[in-house]
Each structure stands twice: as structure tokens, then as C-alpha cells.
Amino acid sequence: MTWQSILLVGSLLFASVPQAVDTKKWKTVGRMCGKLEWVEEVPVNRKGTEFQEKSRPLKKVEIRLYRRENESSCCGTGLPIARAVTNGRGEFNFENLVPGSYWVMVEVDGKQYSLAIKYVPSKVELSCSDLLYDIINGELQLRRVIQVD
């Protein structure tokens, strides 16, 4: 076997090993605020092979916050520690919370959606409009708007 063959086989083996994604980093927020949206994939062409996302803010939806202990499931029989209601643009804000792990839970059209997050206050000024809590394909997801200069 030549060195090129060994290199090729080694590259293929390395490429097939799943790369770990640090989801804890992406689910950590510096502020407890954001925008709640409903996101749908809408076909762009008649064949339905290309899609684009269409979002709309969820207005007057109550968002409940629960403490998250270890890896427990949401939200148990406990009472929420805080509540907020989205405004006409889907925006919400929780204030005076201690750092820690939480469950964000919303109910839309009779269905509950929850997301585990970690709150670590940031010393950098963050914009709440950059934190999108999107319901996509039946799941609540945290997405971020990244500004590119």
C-alpha cells in the first residue's frame, strides 16, 4: 500500500467519525429575553424541492420558566418560578433571575413546547432581538441572529 492510499483511508475513517457539537454552548444565554416565533417551511417552487422559512411572531403567548434540576424532564408538577407574556412583536423579557439552569415552556394551540437552557449573565450588552425562540417542526429551538460587519 502506498502512502497516498494510507492517507486516503485515514482521511475517510476520520471523516466517518461523528464530530461532537457543543450544544450546551448554544443553549447558554446571557439574557433571559428574546422573541417567540412560529416558523414554517414554505415551498419556493412547484416541485416542492426547494423551501424557505417563513416566520411570524407569536403574540400574547405566556412563557413559563421552571428550574431545571440535573437532567430532569420538563416541567413536572412544580410551579413556574417566573412568567412573561409576549408583546405584539413576540418579544418577552424576564428580569431579576439568578444564574442557573431553566426550562422555558410555552403552550401554543393546546400543545406544550419546552427547551432546556442555561442562564449565565453576560457583561457584554446583548440585544434581546438576537435571541429567537422558534417553534419549528413541532419543536422549540433557540436560534441566534449573528450580525456580520
C-alpha positions as CSV (number, residue, x, y, z in Angstrom):
1,M,0.0,0.0,0.0
2,T,1.4,3.4,-0.9
3,W,1.5,6.4,1.4
4,Q,-1.3,8.1,-0.7
5,S,-3.6,5.1,-0.1
6,I,-2.9,5.1,3.6
7,L,-3.6,8.8,3.7
8,L,-6.9,8.4,1.8
9,V,-8.1,5.5,4.0
10,G,-7.1,7.5,7.1
11,S,-9.0,10.6,5.9
12,L,-12.1,8.5,5.1
13,L,-12.0,6.9,8.6
14,F,-11.6,10.2,10.3
15,A,-14.4,11.8,8.2
16,S,-16.8,9.0,9.3
17,V,-16.3,9.6,13.0
18,P,-19.2,11.8,14.3
19,Q,-18.0,15.2,15.4
20,A,-19.4,16.3,18.7
21,V,-21.3,19.5,18.7
22,D,-21.2,21.6,21.9
23,T,-24.9,22.0,22.3
24,K,-24.5,23.3,25.8
25,K,-22.7,26.4,24.4
26,W,-25.6,27.1,22.0
27,K,-28.2,26.7,24.7
28,T,-26.5,29.2,27.1
29,V,-27.9,32.7,27.1
30,G,-26.6,35.9,28.6
31,R,-30.0,37.5,29.0
32,M,-33.4,36.0,29.7
33,C,-35.3,37.6,26.9
34,G,-36.0,37.1,23.2
35,K,-38.6,36.8,20.5
36,L,-41.0,33.8,20.2
37,E,-41.8,32.9,16.6
38,W,-43.7,30.2,14.6
39,V,-41.6,29.1,11.7
40,E,-42.9,27.2,8.7
41,E,-41.1,25.8,5.6
42,V,-42.8,27.1,2.5
43,P,-42.1,25.6,-1.0
44,V,-40.4,28.0,-3.3
45,N,-41.0,26.1,-6.5
46,R,-43.9,23.9,-7.8
47,K,-42.0,20.7,-7.4
48,G,-41.6,21.2,-3.7
49,T,-37.9,20.6,-3.8
50,E,-36.8,24.0,-2.5
51,F,-38.1,25.6,0.6
52,Q,-37.7,28.9,2.5
53,E,-38.5,29.6,6.1
54,K,-41.4,31.9,6.8
55,S,-41.8,33.2,10.4
56,R,-44.4,35.0,12.3
57,P,-44.3,36.4,15.9
58,L,-46.4,34.6,18.5
59,K,-48.4,37.4,20.2
60,K,-49.8,37.3,23.7
61,V,-48.4,33.9,24.5
62,E,-47.4,33.1,28.1
63,I,-43.9,31.9,28.6
64,R,-43.2,30.0,31.8
65,L,-39.9,29.4,33.4
66,Y,-39.1,26.4,35.6
67,R,-35.9,25.5,37.5
68,R,-34.1,22.6,35.8
69,E,-32.6,20.1,38.2
70,N,-29.9,17.7,36.8
71,E,-31.2,16.2,33.6
72,S,-34.9,16.1,34.7
73,S,-37.6,16.4,32.2
74,C,-39.8,19.5,31.9
75,C,-41.6,20.7,33.9
76,G,-43.0,18.3,36.4
77,T,-45.7,19.3,38.9
78,G,-43.8,22.2,40.2
79,L,-44.9,25.8,39.9
80,P,-43.2,28.1,37.4
81,I,-40.7,30.5,39.1
82,A,-41.5,33.3,36.5
83,R,-44.0,34.1,33.8
84,A,-43.9,36.6,30.9
85,V,-46.3,37.3,28.1
86,T,-45.1,38.1,24.6
87,N,-46.0,41.5,23.1
88,G,-47.3,42.2,19.6
89,R,-43.9,41.5,18.1
90,G,-43.5,38.2,20.0
91,E,-40.9,39.8,22.4
92,F,-40.6,38.9,26.1
93,N,-38.3,39.6,29.0
94,F,-37.5,38.0,32.3
95,E,-35.8,40.2,34.9
96,N,-34.1,39.6,38.3
97,L,-33.3,35.9,37.8
98,V,-30.4,34.1,39.3
99,P,-27.9,32.3,37.0
100,G,-28.7,28.7,36.6
101,S,-30.4,26.0,34.5
102,Y,-34.0,26.5,33.4
103,W,-36.8,25.1,31.4
104,V,-38.6,27.5,29.0
105,M,-42.1,26.3,28.4
106,V,-44.8,27.7,26.1
107,E,-48.2,26.5,25.1
108,V,-49.5,27.2,21.6
109,D,-52.8,25.9,20.2
110,G,-53.1,23.5,23.1
111,K,-49.7,22.0,22.6
112,Q,-46.7,22.4,25.0
113,Y,-43.2,23.1,23.8
114,S,-40.2,23.2,26.1
115,L,-36.5,23.9,25.9
116,A,-33.7,23.4,28.4
117,I,-31.4,26.4,28.7
118,K,-28.7,27.7,30.9
119,Y,-28.6,31.4,32.0
120,V,-25.2,32.9,32.5
121,P,-25.4,36.7,32.8
122,S,-23.2,38.4,30.2
123,K,-21.1,41.5,30.9
124,V,-21.5,42.5,27.3
125,E,-24.6,44.3,26.2
126,L,-26.8,41.8,24.4
127,S,-29.8,42.5,22.3
128,C,-33.0,40.5,23.1
129,S,-34.0,40.6,19.5
130,D,-30.9,38.5,18.6
131,L,-32.4,35.5,20.6
132,L,-35.1,33.7,18.7
133,Y,-37.2,31.1,20.4
134,D,-38.6,29.4,17.3
135,I,-41.2,26.6,17.1
136,I,-40.0,24.6,14.0
137,N,-41.4,21.2,13.0
138,G,-43.1,20.7,16.4
139,E,-40.0,21.6,18.5
140,L,-39.0,24.7,20.4
141,Q,-35.5,25.8,19.4
142,L,-33.1,28.6,20.4
143,R,-31.6,30.3,17.4
144,R,-29.4,33.4,17.3
145,V,-29.1,36.3,14.9
146,I,-25.4,36.9,14.2
147,Q,-24.5,40.3,12.9
148,V,-21.7,40.3,10.3
149,D,-19.9,43.6,9.8
